[in-house]
Amino acid sequence: MAKTYYAEGRQVAYVVRVLFMLGGLAIYFSIPGLHWGYFFGILISSVVLGEIFGGIWTRKRRQAKKARKNTGPSRTGQGLARAKADVRSTSTKSSNKKLTNAQILNADVRTLSGTDFERLMEMYYIDQGYSVLRVGGSGDHEVDLILKGKEGYKIAVQCKRWKQDVGNDIVLRLKAGKQVHGCYDAWIVTTSNFTKAAKEAADRLNIKLINGLSLDDKLKRWKNKQVV
């Protein structure tokens, strides 16, 4: 590669030499009466300048190559990066492993993922005699489950497997979601609790709130009846 850079430098030197020589000679012949010494001075200066520019070109190209080597990732670094990526991939696959219904029933509700918590509540409400449609996902308008009882009317349910209290913004969005999905009633079920503002909003909008303590009691009585 060094020879290539040297060859490029020689080409640059040649081009610069010719350009300076042509320019200098054009000036020399355009001015009558100049001493013949200027002629040789132009030739010598052109050669010297060409060598200078050619050397600069070669040096800069070599420095750029060294800089790329120093900043590029080493093979060891790439190996570590791949190893970390493999660990993350394995961890993700493990965390995304779908639990069975039995595993969900036997798990601590607060260790479940949001999706598995929805599945748990789906199983619970089916056992309570409701037909259940799982909505969830993007564009669900804060509605995870739609229950339909024997009376025929629909209930929009939002499931929040949260540690922090549920705020009134969730209540307000569920109010809109209830209307979007054509539901008669709306419930919010959470493993935590509700803020004061959420309780006030739910009271005004006639939305039922089921907090963590109430949920634990319901699930405990239900699970005791299950044969897993």
C-alpha positions, 0 to 999 in steps of 0.5 A: 500500500505504501508504494501506491501512496508513493506512486500517487505522490509522484503523479501529484508532483508531476502535475504540479511541476507541469502546471507551475512550469507552464504558468511560469513560462507563459509569464516569462514569454509574455514579458519581453526583455526578461533575463534568461536566468528567469527561464532556468529559475522557473524550471528549477522552481517548478521541479522543487514545488512539484516535489514538495506537493508530492511529498505532502500528498504521500505523507497525508495519505499515510497518516490518514491510513494510520488514523483509520487503523487506530479508530477502527474496532479491533477484532477483540472488541468486535468479539466482545460486542458479538458476545454481548449481543448474544447474551442480550439475544438469549436474555430477550428470548428467555424473557419472551418465553410464553408462560403456560396457563398453569404457570401464570396461575401459580406465579406471583401476580406482581412478577408477571409481564403486562401481557401475562397479567392480561391473560390471568385476568382473561382466565379469571373473568372467563371463570366468572361467566363472561365471554372475553375478547382480548384487545391490547396492543397499539390503538387499543384506547386503553382497553385490554379486555372486553367482557360480555356477560349474560345480560349482553352488554359489554364492559371495557377493562384496562389491566395495569400490572404496575408498581406506581399508582394509576393516575387520572390520565388512564381513567380519562383515556379509558372513558374514551376507549369505552365509547370507541369500543361501544361498551356500556361499562368500564373497569380498571384493574391494577396490582397497585393503587389509584391516585386521589385524582384518579378516584375522583375522575372515576367517580364522576365518570362511573368507572369501577376501580379495582386496586391491588388489595381487592385484586389479591383477595379476588384472585386468592379465592379464585385460585383456591378453587382451581385444580392445576 
